Structures are given as structure tokens and as C-alpha cells.
Amino acid sequence: MINNTTICESCHNYYFDEDYDCYVCQANLDEDEMSQFLRNTFYNCPYYQQSDDYKIVRKQI
């Protein structure tokens, strides 16, 4: 099984928060989902959106 850190690092919702000085998920997780996320047992995230820096470039071509 793929670990959450790997999945989160490629997600559009995962960003570096300078106030907290760490990476956070900006998806609106409910209490159960947040608990799973913090325990690193949150698999098949329904909020996962692959971060694609070249998406705009492909549309321009």
C-alpha cells in the first residue's frame, strides 16, 4: 500500500504553510478523516487532486 506522505506530496491540496512552518492539507476534512490523516491511515483520499504544473501549458498548445 502507498503511504500517505507520498500521496499527499503530489496532491494539489497539500501546501507549505509559512505560519505553521510545515506542510498542511487545505481540504476540508471532517473529524474522522482528520484523525485518519494524522494517524497516517487515510487511504484513497476523496479530496486527492493530482498537482499538475503543466496542465495550463498543454491547454495552450
Backbone bond lengths (Angstrom), bond angles and torsions (degrees), N, CA, C in turn:
res aa  C-N    CA-C-N  psi(-1)  N-CA   C-N-CA  omega(-1)  CA-C   N-CA-C  phi
1 M - - - 1.458 - - 1.537 109.39 -
2 I 1.299 116.78 141.67 1.464 121.73 179.72 1.519 109.69 -76.08
3 N 1.297 117.14 137.90 1.459 119.43 -179.12 1.530 110.38 -81.39
4 N 1.327 116.74 152.00 1.471 123.02 -174.48 1.511 113.40 -59.73
5 T 1.314 117.34 -35.68 1.449 119.43 -177.66 1.525 109.87 -59.59
6 T 1.313 116.84 -42.82 1.451 121.13 178.79 1.522 110.68 -63.47
7 I 1.314 117.34 -44.96 1.458 121.54 179.92 1.527 109.82 -65.14
8 C 1.285 118.10 -47.31 1.463 121.91 -177.52 1.522 112.24 -63.50
9 E 1.311 117.17 -37.90 1.464 120.02 -177.97 1.526 112.41 -62.58
10 S 1.321 117.99 -23.44 1.462 120.48 179.60 1.529 112.14 -102.48
11 C 1.329 116.85 9.26 1.463 121.61 -177.71 1.532 111.12 -93.25
12 H 1.316 114.97 142.13 1.464 121.60 178.73 1.543 111.73 -66.27
13 N 1.331 117.42 -26.11 1.469 122.31 -178.51 1.525 113.62 -81.84
14 Y 1.315 118.63 -5.55 1.464 123.19 -176.07 1.523 108.00 -100.10
15 Y 1.314 117.19 116.53 1.464 120.18 -176.46 1.527 110.62 -141.29
16 F 1.332 115.31 163.01 1.458 121.32 -179.84 1.525 109.48 -86.11
17 D 1.317 116.43 121.57 1.464 122.31 178.50 1.526 108.08 -97.71
18 E 1.312 116.24 112.78 1.465 120.52 -177.29 1.524 112.46 -67.66
19 D 1.326 118.34 -27.76 1.462 120.79 178.75 1.532 111.31 -67.03
20 Y 1.336 116.42 -40.76 1.466 121.48 179.65 1.522 112.74 -92.16
21 D 1.343 116.42 -11.94 1.456 122.92 -179.28 1.530 112.05 58.55
22 C 1.331 115.82 41.98 1.459 121.21 176.82 1.529 109.48 -160.52
23 Y 1.316 115.82 170.42 1.457 120.74 177.29 1.517 110.14 -83.37
24 V 1.320 116.62 140.50 1.466 122.32 179.87 1.528 109.26 -136.69
25 C 1.327 114.72 160.38 1.457 121.35 176.39 1.522 107.61 -97.43
26 Q 1.331 117.11 126.42 1.454 119.72 -178.55 1.523 112.45 -90.97
27 A 1.345 118.05 2.05 1.463 121.13 176.38 1.527 108.36 -69.09
28 N 1.307 116.09 147.45 1.454 121.57 -179.00 1.531 109.44 -83.72
29 L 1.355 116.82 85.37 1.456 122.14 -178.12 1.527 110.29 -82.22
30 D 1.341 115.82 141.03 1.466 118.10 174.39 1.538 108.15 -80.85
31 E 1.309 116.81 179.44 1.469 121.25 -173.63 1.530 112.25 -60.90
32 D 1.326 117.72 -43.39 1.463 120.96 179.86 1.527 111.45 -66.50
33 E 1.317 116.62 -42.98 1.464 120.34 179.31 1.524 111.10 -64.40
34 M 1.315 117.23 -41.05 1.464 120.90 179.18 1.525 110.49 -64.16
35 S 1.311 116.72 -40.24 1.461 120.78 178.07 1.524 110.60 -61.52
36 Q 1.317 117.11 -44.11 1.468 121.06 177.62 1.520 110.95 -64.89
37 F 1.317 116.86 -41.01 1.464 121.41 179.42 1.529 110.69 -61.25
38 L 1.321 117.47 -45.12 1.459 121.21 -178.44 1.529 112.42 -68.83
39 R 1.330 116.68 -28.66 1.473 120.82 177.98 1.524 111.46 -87.23
40 N 1.331 116.85 0.49 1.455 123.00 -179.05 1.533 111.57 61.53
41 T 1.329 116.22 38.73 1.467 121.71 177.26 1.523 110.84 -124.75
42 F 1.312 118.18 23.50 1.462 123.38 -177.09 1.525 108.12 -98.11
43 Y 1.336 116.30 88.69 1.457 121.96 -177.93 1.517 110.11 -98.01
44 N 1.311 116.56 153.63 1.463 122.50 179.65 1.522 111.36 56.19
45 C 1.289 116.40 54.61 1.464 122.92 -178.20 1.537 110.70 -58.66
46 P 1.337 117.60 125.73 1.465 119.78 179.53 1.531 112.86 -73.32
47 Y 1.317 117.78 -12.64 1.463 122.41 -178.64 1.525 112.53 -99.16
48 Y 1.322 116.94 1.34 1.466 121.12 -177.05 1.525 110.40 -63.93
49 Q 1.322 115.16 126.75 1.463 122.21 174.31 1.513 106.54 -132.19
50 Q 1.309 116.26 117.47 1.449 119.13 -177.35 1.515 110.23 -62.53
51 S 1.301 115.49 127.53 1.458 121.57 177.28 1.519 108.08 -74.78
52 D 1.314 116.15 121.64 1.461 120.54 -175.96 1.527 108.63 -131.30
53 D 1.321 115.73 97.51 1.462 121.12 -177.99 1.523 112.86 -67.50
54 Y 1.318 118.18 -19.86 1.460 121.33 -176.17 1.523 112.97 -99.43
55 K 1.317 117.75 6.96 1.463 121.88 -178.45 1.534 111.64 -60.12
56 I 1.323 117.36 -43.95 1.457 121.77 -179.80 1.526 110.82 -66.72
57 V 1.321 116.48 -39.96 1.451 120.67 -179.32 1.526 110.51 -62.04
58 R 1.326 117.79 -42.85 1.460 121.10 179.28 1.523 111.67 -62.37
59 K 1.318 118.06 -34.39 1.457 121.24 179.18 1.522 110.93 -69.70
60 Q 1.327 117.98 -28.72 1.456 121.89 -177.94 1.531 112.02 -76.63
61 I 1.318 115.95 -20.95 1.476 120.03 -177.09 1.508 110.83 -79.74
